[in-house]
Amino acid sequence: MIPYFPFKGMDKSAIALEVFHTLESVPIHRHHFQEFVLITKGSCVHEFKGISMPLIPGDVFLVPPHQEHTYTIETPVSMYNCQFYPEKMTDEWLNQFGHLISDLAEPASTNPISPADLNRQNIIHLSLPEAERVQKMMEIILQEQTEQEYAYKQVKQDYLNLILIIISRARLRQYAIAPDRDITRNAIIVNAQKFIEDHLTDPIDFSNYAREHNISPGYFRSIFKSTTGLPPVEYLNRLRMVRAVEYMKDHTMSISDIAAAVGILDANYFSRLFRKIIGYSPREFRKQAYKTD
């Protein structure tokens, strides 16, 4: 039987925040409360809705009550976990913010077309400034949770409200085009994703790719982002870094070898991009991942 994890709140605010810095996988579980998670450093694989999705810093998502999920962690990861009970807040809160919870729990499309699509688990990818802003707000919630000074429950709730608004705005931008997809548009994105995976080690100019397929570069970028959740270049970089994380497990591969294997010939640029996306330099990441060996 799949266990229910307990609510970690120690006060009467109906909101609890935890910060994890771990190499330990989280077994399959469910819970009675709403939970949203922000990845801030490292990488892990989230198994949810029958789908395994690699997560990187900036990814945020909501897990509704009674939904089973698990994290497979093979390399160091840091995440903020916010648990809350909407039904224990005021009717006014539910009227104002309840619809945000419903929206964040539902994918922008019920038919994502590739295993790499963030929409398969309704993941919203925050920009670096957005992720840093949300992280600072969660640090304030954590501080209020610890100190429990005057009106701390209201402060925790107010910051939760702001976080939900920021995430909802990011979702609206990420899936800005209506999710209804015709067959032609589906085919464009499927072919583009296959092209990216088949040419991961090659330089890719998406403007040229679009023109070669008789598509406006601007239209191509728009439908690609609305379908996958990321612009083409960010999608490519995400795929390359997720693949690089897998290669990190092979001790026989140097950092330069890994960079070349994911299509980046400049090892210094690869290291900067890896740090920007994953939060560690490749050498720090490898050291952290295997320090217990």
Backbone as JSON, one array per atom type, in Angstrom:
{
  "sequence": "MIPYFPFKGMDKSAIALEVFHTLESVPIHRHHFQEFVLITKGSCVHEFKGISMPLIPGDVFLVPPHQEHTYTIETPVSMYNCQFYPEKMTDEWLNQFGHLISDLAEPASTNPISPADLNRQNIIHLSLPEAERVQKMMEIILQEQTEQEYAYKQVKQDYLNLILIIISRARLRQYAIAPDRDITRNAIIVNAQKFIEDHLTDPIDFSNYAREHNISPGYFRSIFKSTTGLPPVEYLNRLRMVRAVEYMKDHTMSISDIAAAVGILDANYFSRLFRKIIGYSPREFRKQAYKTD",
  "N": [[0.84, -1.2, 0.0], [0.54, 2.21, -0.82], [2.1, 4.67, 1.04], [0.87, 7.49, 3.0], [2.43, 10.56, 3.34], [3.19, 12.5, 6.23], [1.89, 15.76, 7.17], [4.09, 18.47, 7.55], [3.8, 20.69, 9.08], [4.14, 22.72, 11.98], [2.72, 24.64, 13.19], [-0.22, 26.77, 13.29], [-0.85, 27.68, 10.79], [-1.49, 26.29, 8.51], [0.32, 25.97, 6.53], [3.39, 24.69, 5.48], [6.89, 24.64, 5.2], [9.7, 23.11, 3.74], [13.19, 22.57, 3.24], [15.29, 20.85, 1.11], [18.43, 19.31, 0.79], [19.85, 16.95, -0.78], [20.96, 13.57, -1.44], [19.48, 11.4, -1.33], [17.01, 9.29, -2.56], [13.45, 9.74, -2.81], [10.92, 7.72, -1.63], [8.02, 6.2, -3.26], [4.99, 7.88, -2.65], [2.15, 9.59, -1.19], [-0.06, 12.3, -0.29], [-2.22, 14.21, 1.9], [-2.44, 16.89, 1.52], [-1.97, 19.91, -0.5], [0.9, 20.39, -2.54], [3.72, 22.18, -3.55], [6.72, 22.27, -5.46], [9.97, 23.55, -5.84], [12.8, 23.31, -7.76], [16.09, 24.08, -7.05], [18.78, 23.6, -7.33], [21.05, 21.33, -8.9], [19.91, 18.08, -10.08], [17.2, 15.8, -10.69], [15.01, 12.94, -11.06], [11.62, 13.02, -11.53], [8.87, 11.06, -10.84], [5.68, 10.82, -11.85], [2.23, 10.7, -12.47], [2.55, 8.47, -14.05], [4.77, 9.04, -15.55], [8.2, 9.65, -16.14], [10.24, 12.33, -15.48], [13.03, 14.33, -16.06], [14.24, 16.79, -13.86], [15.35, 20.15, -13.51], [17.11, 23.06, -12.14], [14.88, 25.75, -11.49], [12.58, 24.56, -12.36], [9.22, 24.14, -11.45], [6.35, 22.82, -9.84], [3.03, 21.6, -9.14], [1.69, 19.26, -6.87], [-1.23, 17.63, -6.43], [-3.53, 16.65, -3.73], [-3.52, 13.2, -2.68], [-2.28, 12.13, -4.89], [0.05, 9.91, -6.21], [3.59, 9.94, -6.12], [7.16, 10.1, -6.79], [10.7, 10.6, -6.19], [13.64, 10.08, -7.96], [16.89, 10.2, -7.14], [20.06, 10.66, -8.13], [22.17, 12.28, -8.21], [23.43, 15.24, -6.56], [20.84, 17.29, -5.25], [18.9, 20.22, -4.7], [15.96, 21.43, -3.23], [12.92, 23.25, -2.68], [10.15, 22.63, -0.72], [6.83, 23.15, -0.43], [4.08, 22.76, 1.56], [0.54, 22.8, 1.89], [-2.81, 23.46, 3.1], [-5.49, 24.33, 1.41], [-8.22, 24.3, 2.12], [-8.24, 24.9, 4.78], [-7.85, 27.52, 4.97], [-9.24, 30.85, 4.69], [-12.6, 31.47, 3.42], [-12.54, 33.62, 1.73], [-9.93, 33.56, 0.77], [-10.0, 31.17, -0.69], [-11.85, 31.86, -2.65], [-10.44, 33.8, -4.02], [-7.95, 32.67, -4.7], [-8.28, 29.99, -5.17], [-8.84, 29.13, -7.8], [-6.37, 29.38, -9.01], [-4.92, 27.28, -7.97], [-6.3, 25.13, -9.08], [-5.79, 25.59, -11.82], [-2.99, 25.35, -11.93], [-2.69, 22.71, -11.38], [-3.52, 21.39, -13.59], [-2.57, 20.24, -16.8], [-1.48, 22.27, -19.58], [-2.15, 21.19, -21.95], [-3.86, 18.23, -22.82], [-2.62, 16.43, -24.33], [0.36, 16.13, -24.68], [3.14, 16.03, -26.89], [5.64, 14.85, -26.88], [8.02, 12.95, -24.97], [9.8, 14.68, -23.77], [8.46, 17.0, -23.25], [7.64, 19.55, -21.01], [5.05, 19.87, -20.26], [3.97, 17.4, -19.83], [4.02, 16.7, -17.16], [2.9, 18.95, -16.23], [4.79, 20.97, -15.65], [6.17, 24.06, -14.76], [8.56, 26.2, -16.01], [10.61, 28.41, -14.47], [12.1, 31.6, -15.11], [15.5, 32.65, -14.43], [15.54, 35.09, -12.79], [12.85, 34.98, -11.84], [12.83, 32.51, -10.46], [14.74, 33.03, -8.47], [13.42, 35.07, -7.12], [11.1, 33.75, -6.15], [12.38, 31.89, -4.53], [13.51, 33.55, -2.55], [11.18, 34.5, -1.37], [10.19, 32.13, -0.29], [12.16, 31.65, 1.58], [11.55, 33.66, 3.38], [9.04, 32.77, 4.27], [9.94, 30.46, 5.56], [11.49, 31.6, 7.58], [9.51, 33.01, 9.04], [8.03, 30.82, 9.84], [9.79, 29.63, 11.59], [10.34, 31.61, 13.56], [7.85, 32.59, 14.42], [6.55, 35.05, 15.1], [4.51, 37.99, 15.87], [1.55, 37.95, 13.97], [2.49, 36.03, 12.18], [1.24, 33.93, 10.8], [-0.4, 35.23, 8.95], [1.54, 36.52, 7.42], [2.91, 34.33, 6.3], [0.85, 33.27, 4.73], [0.36, 35.42, 2.99], [2.75, 35.55, 1.54], [2.73, 33.05, 0.34], [0.54, 33.46, -1.34], [1.62, 35.39, -3.11], [3.64, 33.88, -4.32], [2.17, 31.91, -5.65], [0.88, 33.53, -7.51], [3.06, 34.51, -9.05], [4.0, 32.09, -10.15], [1.75, 31.36, -11.6], [1.59, 33.46, -13.45], [3.94, 32.95, -14.87], [3.24, 30.51, -15.97], [1.14, 31.26, -17.69], [2.58, 32.78, -19.54], [4.33, 30.87, -20.48], [2.77, 28.96, -21.76], [1.52, 30.48, -23.79], [0.15, 30.53, -26.21], [-2.95, 29.3, -27.39], [-3.78, 25.98, -26.4], [-4.9, 24.2, -28.25], [-4.13, 22.12, -30.86], [-3.48, 21.8, -34.26], [-3.17, 19.26, -36.82], [-1.09, 19.87, -38.57], [0.54, 21.68, -37.15], [1.27, 20.08, -35.0], [2.82, 18.18, -36.36], [4.96, 19.77, -37.22], [6.27, 20.39, -34.79], [6.84, 17.84, -33.73], [8.59, 16.88, -35.7], [10.64, 18.76, -35.44], [11.55, 18.27, -32.83], [12.49, 15.66, -33.13], [14.52, 16.18, -34.95], [16.23, 17.74, -33.33], [17.02, 15.86, -31.37], [18.27, 13.99, -32.99], [20.38, 15.47, -33.94], [21.89, 16.37, -31.84], [24.56, 16.74, -31.25], [25.39, 18.53, -33.1], [25.86, 21.9, -34.43], [23.03, 23.99, -34.2], [20.95, 26.06, -35.95], [18.13, 27.64, -35.39], [16.59, 29.49, -36.74], [17.4, 29.17, -39.39], [16.64, 26.51, -39.65], [13.83, 26.74, -39.48], [13.28, 28.33, -41.75], [14.18, 26.63, -43.78], [12.2, 24.79, -43.7], [10.09, 26.12, -44.63], [8.8, 27.86, -42.82], [7.96, 30.64, -40.84], [10.51, 32.02, -38.83], [9.8, 33.36, -36.43], [7.16, 32.47, -35.97], [7.67, 29.74, -35.74], [9.24, 29.66, -33.37], [7.31, 30.54, -31.55], [5.22, 28.57, -31.63], [6.69, 26.36, -30.9], [7.49, 26.96, -28.28], [4.96, 27.2, -27.03], [4.11, 24.61, -27.19], [6.05, 22.88, -26.04], [6.84, 24.17, -23.75], [9.17, 25.54, -23.55], [11.4, 27.87, -25.2], [13.03, 27.14, -28.4], [15.94, 27.2, -28.2], [16.41, 27.11, -25.42], [15.18, 24.69, -24.88], [16.85, 22.96, -26.3], [19.28, 23.38, -24.87], [18.49, 22.5, -22.33], [17.99, 19.79, -22.88], [20.56, 19.0, -23.62], [21.98, 19.42, -21.2], [20.66, 17.7, -19.42], [21.29, 15.3, -20.64], [24.05, 15.46, -20.3], [24.26, 15.2, -17.53], [23.67, 12.49, -17.27], [25.9, 11.41, -18.57], [27.83, 12.1, -16.75], [27.99, 10.06, -14.95], [29.7, 8.25, -15.95], [32.84, 7.52, -15.28], [35.0, 7.36, -16.93], [34.84, 9.29, -18.8], [36.0, 12.47, -19.63], [35.47, 15.95, -18.69], [35.65, 17.48, -20.98], [35.15, 15.49, -22.89], [32.49, 14.9, -22.29], [31.29, 17.36, -22.82], [31.69, 17.51, -25.6], [30.2, 15.3, -26.34], [27.63, 16.14, -26.01], [27.37, 18.03, -27.88], [28.82, 20.42, -27.59], [31.65, 22.07, -28.24], [33.44, 23.74, -27.0], [34.85, 23.46, -24.01], [34.99, 25.17, -21.82], [32.84, 26.91, -22.23], [30.81, 25.03, -22.07], [31.07, 24.31, -19.35], [30.34, 26.72, -18.11], [27.69, 26.95, -18.98], [26.59, 24.62, -17.91], [26.87, 25.12, -15.15], [25.21, 27.37, -15.0], [22.68, 26.29, -15.6], [22.36, 23.91, -14.07], [23.42, 24.53, -11.6], [25.73, 23.77, -10.32], [29.26, 23.6, -11.01], [30.6, 21.41, -13.56], [32.68, 19.81, -12.42], [32.32, 20.2, -9.65], [29.79, 19.11, -9.43], [30.19, 16.42, -10.15], [31.94, 15.69, -8.11], [30.34, 16.07, -5.8], [28.35, 14.22, -6.35], [29.57, 11.77, -6.14], [30.82, 11.66, -3.7], [30.28, 10.02, -1.64], [31.15, 7.61, -2.41]],
  "CA": [[0.0, 0.0, 0.0], [1.34, 3.43, -0.93], [1.88, 5.43, 2.28], [0.64, 8.93, 3.02], [3.42, 11.28, 4.13], [2.52, 13.44, 7.14], [2.08, 17.2, 7.04], [5.23, 18.85, 8.38], [3.53, 21.94, 9.78], [4.2, 22.71, 13.45], [1.98, 25.79, 13.69], [-1.63, 26.76, 12.88], [-0.98, 28.46, 9.56], [-1.87, 25.37, 7.43], [1.39, 26.05, 5.53], [4.67, 24.19, 5.99], [7.96, 24.71, 4.2], [10.92, 22.34, 3.99], [14.26, 22.71, 2.26], [16.05, 19.6, 1.01], [19.71, 19.21, 0.09], [19.92, 15.51, -0.55], [21.32, 12.57, -2.43], [18.64, 10.25, -1.05], [15.76, 9.25, -3.31], [12.23, 9.78, -2.0], [10.09, 6.6, -2.1], [6.69, 6.54, -3.73], [4.14, 8.3, -1.54], [1.1, 10.56, -1.49], [-0.33, 13.14, 0.88], [-3.56, 14.79, 1.96], [-2.33, 18.33, 1.31], [-1.37, 20.41, -1.73], [2.35, 20.54, -2.4], [4.47, 22.58, -4.74], [8.16, 22.04, -5.32], [10.87, 24.32, -6.7], [14.17, 22.81, -7.83], [17.0, 25.23, -7.05], [20.16, 23.21, -7.64], [21.2, 19.92, -9.21], [18.97, 17.43, -10.99], [16.62, 14.54, -10.24], [13.94, 12.46, -11.93], [10.33, 12.99, -10.84], [7.94, 10.09, -11.41], [4.36, 11.34, -11.51], [1.25, 10.46, -13.54], [3.08, 7.42, -14.91], [5.79, 9.63, -16.42], [9.47, 10.03, -15.52], [10.68, 13.6, -16.07], [14.2, 14.96, -15.43], [14.01, 18.15, -13.38], [16.53, 20.98, -13.33], [16.78, 24.28, -11.42], [13.88, 26.61, -12.11], [11.35, 23.8, -12.55], [8.29, 24.19, -10.33], [5.13, 22.1, -10.19], [2.1, 21.35, -8.04], [1.2, 17.89, -6.72], [-2.48, 17.68, -5.67], [-3.71, 15.6, -2.72], [-3.81, 11.8, -3.01], [-1.57, 11.72, -6.11], [1.31, 9.26, -5.87], [4.77, 10.37, -6.88], [8.44, 9.73, -6.17], [11.88, 11.24, -6.78], [14.86, 9.3, -8.06], [17.99, 11.16, -7.02], [21.37, 10.02, -8.3], [23.15, 13.35, -8.11], [22.95, 16.15, -5.52], [19.74, 18.17, -5.64], [18.31, 21.08, -3.67], [14.59, 21.79, -3.58], [12.02, 23.8, -1.67], [8.89, 21.9, -0.71], [5.81, 23.9, 0.31], [2.85, 22.01, 1.76], [-0.5, 23.67, 2.44], [-4.2, 23.02, 3.06], [-6.36, 25.45, 1.03], [-9.51, 24.24, 2.79], [-8.11, 25.41, 6.14], [-7.74, 28.97, 4.89], [-10.54, 31.51, 4.69], [-13.39, 31.4, 2.19], [-12.07, 34.7, 0.86], [-8.72, 33.07, 0.11], [-10.4, 30.18, -1.68], [-12.5, 32.55, -3.76], [-9.46, 34.59, -4.78], [-6.78, 31.91, -5.15], [-8.59, 28.59, -5.42], [-8.76, 28.81, -9.23], [-4.96, 29.25, -9.38], [-4.53, 25.92, -7.62], [-6.87, 24.24, -10.1], [-5.09, 25.79, -13.08], [-1.62, 24.85, -11.84], [-2.73, 21.26, -11.28], [-3.94, 20.83, -14.86], [-1.67, 20.55, -17.91], [-1.99, 23.19, -20.6], [-2.7, 20.34, -23.0], [-4.01, 16.85, -22.38], [-1.96, 15.58, -25.3], [1.72, 16.53, -25.02], [3.52, 15.19, -28.03], [6.97, 14.27, -26.75], [8.4, 12.68, -23.58], [10.59, 15.79, -23.23], [7.62, 18.16, -22.99], [7.38, 19.85, -19.6], [3.62, 19.8, -20.05], [3.56, 16.03, -19.46], [3.76, 16.74, -15.72], [2.49, 20.33, -15.94], [5.91, 21.68, -15.04], [6.41, 25.43, -15.21], [9.98, 26.51, -15.85], [10.78, 29.82, -14.15], [13.35, 32.25, -15.48], [16.4, 32.79, -13.28], [15.04, 36.1, -11.84], [11.62, 34.49, -11.2], [13.19, 31.46, -9.51], [15.4, 33.67, -7.33], [12.38, 35.81, -6.38], [10.3, 32.77, -5.42], [13.22, 31.31, -3.48], [13.61, 34.53, -1.47], [9.89, 34.51, -0.67], [10.09, 30.91, 0.52], [13.04, 31.84, 2.73], [10.8, 34.47, 4.34], [8.07, 31.85, 4.88], [10.69, 29.6, 6.47], [11.86, 32.41, 8.74], [8.28, 33.21, 9.82], [7.69, 29.51, 10.4], [10.71, 29.36, 12.7], [10.28, 32.62, 14.63], [6.46, 32.66, 14.87], [6.27, 36.32, 15.77], [3.18, 38.54, 15.68], [0.93, 37.87, 12.64], [3.29, 35.18, 11.29], [0.36, 33.14, 9.94], [-0.82, 36.09, 7.85], [2.71, 36.74, 6.56], [3.13, 33.1, 5.53], [-0.19, 33.16, 3.72], [0.55, 36.47, 1.99], [3.86, 35.18, 0.65], [2.24, 31.94, -0.48], [-0.29, 34.06, -2.39], [2.5, 36.01, -4.1], [4.33, 32.82, -5.04], [1.2, 31.3, -6.58], [0.65, 34.49, -8.59], [4.25, 34.5, -9.9], [4.02, 30.83, -10.9], [0.63, 31.4, -12.55], [1.99, 34.36, -14.54], [4.92, 32.23, -15.69], [2.5, 29.49, -16.73], [0.42, 31.93, -18.77], [3.54, 33.14, -20.57], [4.95, 29.66, -21.03], [1.81, 28.35, -22.67], [0.79, 31.69, -24.18], [-0.74, 30.25, -27.34], [-3.99, 28.33, -27.04], [-3.22, 24.63, -26.51], [-5.47, 23.41, -29.33], [-3.09, 21.96, -31.89], [-3.92, 21.09, -35.44], [-2.24, 18.21, -37.23], [0.09, 20.47, -39.2], [1.41, 22.22, -36.12], [1.81, 18.92, -34.31], [3.87, 17.58, -37.18], [6.11, 20.69, -37.2], [7.01, 20.27, -33.52], [7.37, 16.48, -33.65], [9.76, 16.79, -36.59], [11.7, 19.59, -34.87], [12.11, 17.56, -31.67], [13.29, 14.54, -33.64], [15.72, 16.77, -35.53], [17.11, 18.14, -32.24], [17.6, 14.66, -30.76], [19.17, 13.34, -33.96], [21.51, 16.35, -34.23], [22.25, 16.99, -30.57], [25.99, 17.07, -31.24], [25.66, 19.46, -34.19], [25.35, 23.26, -34.25], [21.67, 24.1, -34.73], [20.44, 27.41, -36.13], [16.69, 27.41, -35.49], [16.03, 30.35, -37.78], [17.63, 28.48, -40.66], [15.81, 25.31, -39.67], [12.46, 27.14, -39.8], [13.2, 28.78, -43.16], [14.34, 25.46, -44.64], [10.93, 24.05, -43.69], [9.05, 27.07, -45.09], [8.08, 28.37, -41.65], [8.51, 31.87, -40.29], [11.24, 31.76, -37.58], [9.04, 33.84, -35.28], [6.03, 31.54, -35.74], [8.24, 28.48, -35.26], [9.6, 29.8, -31.96], [6.09, 30.68, -30.77], [4.51, 27.3, -31.46], [7.56, 25.44, -30.18], [7.4, 27.29, -26.85], [3.62, 26.9, -26.52], [3.93, 23.16, -27.17], [7.0, 22.18, -25.16], [7.06, 24.92, -22.52], [10.45, 26.25, -23.61], [11.86, 28.26, -26.53], [13.88, 26.1, -28.97], [17.31, 27.18, -27.69], [16.37, 26.63, -24.04], [14.85, 23.27, -24.97], [18.09, 22.29, -26.71], [20.23, 23.43, -23.77], [17.99, 21.62, -21.28], [18.22, 18.41, -23.31], [22.0, 18.76, -23.56], [22.44, 19.32, -19.81], [20.13, 16.46, -18.86], [22.13, 14.23, -21.2], [25.37, 15.59, -19.67], [24.15, 14.62, -16.19], [23.78, 11.05, -17.43], [27.28, 11.09, -18.89], [28.67, 12.31, -15.56], [28.11, 8.8, -14.21], [30.78, 7.47, -16.56], [34.09, 8.11, -14.8], [36.03, 7.32, -17.96], [34.66, 10.45, -19.67], [36.43, 13.76, -19.09], [34.5, 17.02, -18.89], [35.71, 17.82, -22.42], [34.46, 14.41, -23.6], [31.05, 15.05, -22.05], [30.87, 18.54, -23.57], [31.62, 17.15, -27.02], [29.13, 14.3, -26.52], [26.32, 16.82, -26.05], [27.39, 19.0, -28.97], [29.47, 21.69, -27.24], [33.08, 21.8, -28.43], [34.18, 24.59, -26.07], [34.62, 22.91, -22.67], [34.77, 26.27, -20.88], [31.45, 27.35, -22.41], [29.98, 23.95, -21.5], [31.09, 24.41, -17.89], [29.53, 27.88, -17.71], [26.28, 26.64, -19.23], [26.21, 23.6, -16.94], [26.69, 25.81, -13.87], [24.04, 28.25, -15.09], [21.44, 25.52, -15.64], [22.29, 22.9, -13.01], [23.74, 25.15, -10.31], [27.08, 23.35, -9.95], [30.16, 23.36, -12.12], [30.66, 19.95, -13.79], [33.58, 19.14, -11.47], [31.64, 20.21, -8.35], [28.67, 18.18, -9.53], [30.73, 15.06, -10.11], [32.51, 15.47, -6.77], [29.22, 15.91, -4.88], [27.59, 13.03, -6.68], [30.29, 10.54, -5.81], [31.63, 11.84, -2.49], [30.02, 8.93, -0.69], [31.71, 6.35, -2.95]],
  "C": [[0.88, 1.25, 0.0], [1.06, 4.32, 0.28], [1.54, 6.9, 2.03], [1.73, 9.56, 3.89], [2.71, 12.31, 5.0], [2.8, 14.89, 6.78], [3.16, 17.63, 8.01], [5.0, 20.14, 9.16], [3.51, 21.77, 11.28], [3.47, 23.91, 14.04], [0.55, 25.72, 13.12], [-1.88, 27.52, 11.57], [-1.49, 27.63, 8.39], [-0.87, 25.42, 6.27], [2.69, 25.56, 6.17], [5.7, 24.2, 4.87], [9.15, 23.89, 4.66], [11.92, 22.63, 2.89], [15.07, 21.43, 2.29], [17.34, 19.83, 0.25], [20.1, 17.74, 0.24], [20.46, 14.74, -1.75], [20.44, 11.34, -2.28], [17.33, 10.34, -1.84], [14.57, 9.24, -2.35], [11.3, 8.68, -2.5], [8.71, 7.06, -2.53], [5.77, 6.82, -2.54], [3.02, 9.18, -2.07], [0.84, 11.35, -0.22], [-1.72, 13.74, 0.78], [-3.57, 16.26, 1.56], [-1.88, 18.64, -0.11], [0.13, 20.59, -1.49], [2.91, 21.14, -3.68], [5.95, 22.56, -4.44], [8.9, 22.92, -6.31], [12.25, 23.71, -6.62], [15.1, 24.01, -7.92], [18.43, 24.87, -7.42], [20.19, 21.72, -7.95], [20.12, 19.39, -10.13], [18.44, 16.15, -10.36], [15.56, 14.12, -11.25], [12.67, 12.33, -11.1], [9.41, 12.02, -11.57], [6.55, 10.44, -10.91], [3.45, 11.14, -12.72], [1.75, 9.42, -14.54], [4.18, 7.87, -15.84], [7.04, 9.93, -15.6], [10.0, 11.27, -16.23], [11.93, 14.12, -15.36], [13.87, 16.4, -15.06], [15.33, 18.86, -13.2], [16.14, 22.25, -12.61], [15.86, 25.21, -12.21], [12.58, 25.9, -12.38], [10.5, 23.87, -11.29], [6.99, 23.52, -10.76], [4.31, 21.85, -8.92], [1.69, 19.88, -8.05], [-0.06, 17.94, -5.86], [-2.56, 16.56, -4.63], [-4.0, 14.24, -3.35], [-3.14, 11.31, -4.29], [-0.22, 11.11, -5.73], [2.44, 9.78, -6.74], [6.02, 10.0, -6.1], [9.56, 10.47, -6.88], [13.02, 10.23, -6.79], [16.02, 10.27, -8.13], [19.31, 10.42, -7.08], [22.5, 11.01, -8.2], [22.59, 14.41, -7.17], [21.88, 17.12, -6.03], [19.29, 18.98, -4.43], [16.92, 21.48, -4.13], [13.86, 22.37, -2.38], [10.68, 23.1, -1.83], [7.9, 22.65, 0.17], [4.52, 23.09, 0.35], [1.78, 22.95, 2.34], [-1.89, 23.05, 2.25], [-5.08, 24.2, 2.68], [-7.66, 25.49, 1.81], [-9.45, 24.75, 4.24], [-7.88, 26.92, 6.17], [-9.14, 29.56, 4.77], [-11.28, 31.31, 3.37], [-12.94, 32.47, 1.2], [-10.83, 34.26, 0.09], [-9.09, 32.08, -1.0], [-11.04, 30.83, -2.89], [-11.49, 33.26, -4.65], [-8.37, 33.73, -5.4], [-7.07, 30.45, -5.48], [-8.45, 28.2, -6.88], [-7.31, 28.67, -9.68], [-4.47, 27.84, -9.1], [-5.04, 24.95, -8.67], [-6.11, 24.35, -11.41], [-3.69, 25.18, -13.05], [-1.57, 23.33, -11.77], [-3.08, 20.59, -12.59], [-2.96, 21.2, -15.97], [-2.32, 21.49, -18.91], [-2.58, 22.42, -21.77], [-2.8, 18.94, -22.46], [-3.29, 15.89, -23.31], [-0.58, 16.09, -25.66], [2.31, 15.54, -26.01], [4.91, 14.58, -27.93], [7.28, 14.01, -25.29], [9.2, 13.82, -22.95], [9.74, 17.0, -22.88], [7.38, 18.34, -21.5], [5.9, 19.67, -19.27], [3.14, 18.41, -19.64], [3.31, 15.92, -17.97], [3.29, 18.12, -15.27], [3.57, 21.07, -15.16], [5.99, 23.08, -15.63], [7.89, 25.71, -14.98], [10.13, 28.02, -15.64], [12.09, 30.34, -14.71], [14.21, 32.38, -14.24], [15.91, 33.87, -12.31], [13.76, 35.66, -11.12], [11.94, 33.45, -10.14], [13.85, 32.05, -8.27], [14.38, 34.43, -6.47], [11.53, 34.86, -5.54], [11.1, 32.16, -4.28], [13.35, 32.26, -2.29], [12.32, 34.58, -0.66], [9.73, 33.27, 0.2], [11.03, 30.95, 1.71], [12.35, 32.67, 3.81], [9.75, 33.61, 5.04], [8.76, 30.97, 5.91], [11.08, 30.35, 7.74], [10.64, 32.66, 9.64], [7.86, 31.92, 10.51], [8.54, 29.2, 11.63], [10.49, 30.32, 13.87], [8.88, 32.78, 15.21], [6.16, 33.93, 15.68], [4.86, 36.8, 15.4], [2.75, 38.48, 14.21], [1.71, 36.98, 11.67], [2.42, 34.36, 10.34], [-0.09, 33.95, 8.72], [0.33, 36.33, 6.88], [2.97, 35.5, 5.69], [2.1, 32.98, 4.4], [-0.01, 34.19, 2.62], [1.67, 36.11, 1.01], [3.51, 33.97, -0.2], [1.4, 32.47, -1.63], [0.58, 34.64, -3.5], [3.21, 34.96, -4.95], [3.4, 32.19, -6.07], [0.92, 32.22, -7.77], [1.83, 34.49, -9.56], [4.29, 33.25, -10.77], [2.92, 30.83, -11.96], [0.94, 32.32, -13.72], [2.98, 33.67, -15.47], [4.24, 31.17, -16.54], [1.77, 30.11, -17.91], [1.35, 32.33, -19.91], [4.09, 31.9, -21.27], [4.05, 28.99, -22.05], [0.89, 29.44, -23.21], [-0.18, 31.46, -25.32], [-1.73, 29.18, -26.93], [-3.49, 26.92, -27.3], [-3.81, 23.78, -27.62], [-4.48, 23.33, -30.48], [-3.67, 21.24, -33.1], [-2.82, 20.12, -35.87], [-0.97, 18.79, -37.81], [1.06, 20.99, -38.16], [2.05, 21.11, -35.3], [3.0, 18.34, -35.07], [5.13, 18.45, -37.18], [6.95, 20.46, -35.95], [7.6, 18.87, -33.37], [8.63, 16.35, -34.49], [10.93, 17.6, -36.03], [12.36, 18.88, -33.68], [12.95, 16.38, -32.11], [14.6, 15.05, -34.24], [16.72, 17.14, -34.42], [17.79, 16.91, -31.63], [18.58, 13.97, -31.69], [20.43, 14.16, -34.22], [22.0, 17.06, -32.97], [23.71, 17.44, -30.53], [26.38, 18.07, -32.33], [25.24, 20.88, -33.82], [23.96, 23.36, -34.89], [21.29, 25.58, -34.77], [18.94, 27.28, -36.37], [16.02, 28.32, -36.52], [16.21, 29.71, -39.16], [16.76, 27.24, -40.78], [14.38, 25.66, -40.08], [12.33, 27.51, -41.27], [13.31, 27.6, -44.12], [13.06, 24.63, -44.71], [9.75, 24.97, -44.0], [8.16, 27.56, -43.96], [8.73, 29.67, -41.23], [9.26, 31.55, -39.0], [10.47, 32.2, -36.33], [7.88, 32.92, -34.94], [6.55, 30.21, -35.19], [8.58, 28.57, -33.78], [8.35, 29.85, -31.09], [5.39, 29.34, -30.55], [5.37, 26.27, -30.74], [7.45, 25.68, -28.68], [6.04, 26.91, -26.29], [3.38, 25.41, -26.41], [4.79, 22.49, -26.12], [7.21, 22.88, -23.83], [8.34, 25.72, -22.52], [10.7, 26.73, -25.04], [12.83, 27.21, -27.07], [15.29, 26.04, -28.38], [17.35, 26.67, -26.25], [16.05, 25.14, -23.99], [16.1, 22.47, -25.31], [19.09, 22.25, -25.55], [19.8, 22.52, -22.62], [18.29, 20.17, -21.63], [19.71, 18.07, -23.22], [22.48, 18.59, -22.13], [21.9, 18.08, -19.11], [20.93, 15.27, -19.35], [23.52, 14.25, -20.55], [25.36, 14.99, -18.26], [24.27, 13.1, -16.25], [25.22, 10.64, -17.71], [28.21, 11.25, -17.69], [28.89, 11.02, -14.78], [29.25, 7.94, -14.73], [32.12, 8.13, -16.21], [35.18, 8.12, -15.87], [35.93, 8.53, -18.89], [35.13, 11.72, -18.96], [35.33, 14.79, -19.31], [34.47, 17.44, -20.36], [34.99, 16.77, -23.26], [32.94, 14.58, -23.49], [30.52, 16.25, -22.83], [30.7, 18.2, -25.05], [30.46, 16.19, -27.29], [27.75, 14.92, -26.56], [26.35, 18.0, -27.03], [28.01, 20.35, -28.66], [30.98, 21.46, -27.28], [33.95, 22.63, -27.51], [33.87, 24.13, -24.64], [34.37, 24.01, -21.64], [33.33, 26.79, -20.98], [30.5, 26.31, -21.83], [29.91, 24.07, -19.98], [30.26, 25.58, -17.4], [28.05, 27.59, -17.87], [25.77, 25.61, -18.22], [25.96, 24.24, -15.58], [25.43, 26.68, -13.88], [22.74, 27.46, -14.97], [21.3, 24.6, -14.44], [22.61, 23.47, -11.63], [25.09, 24.75, -9.74], [27.96, 23.42, -11.2], [30.21, 21.86, -12.35], [31.54, 19.22, -12.78], [32.97, 19.11, -10.07], [30.53, 19.17, -8.33], [29.15, 16.75, -9.4], [31.29, 14.73, -8.73], [31.4, 15.25, -5.76], [28.5, 14.59, -5.1], [28.26, 11.76, -6.18], [31.13, 10.66, -4.53], [31.41, 10.75, -1.47], [30.59, 7.6, -1.18], [32.94, 5.91, -2.17]]
}
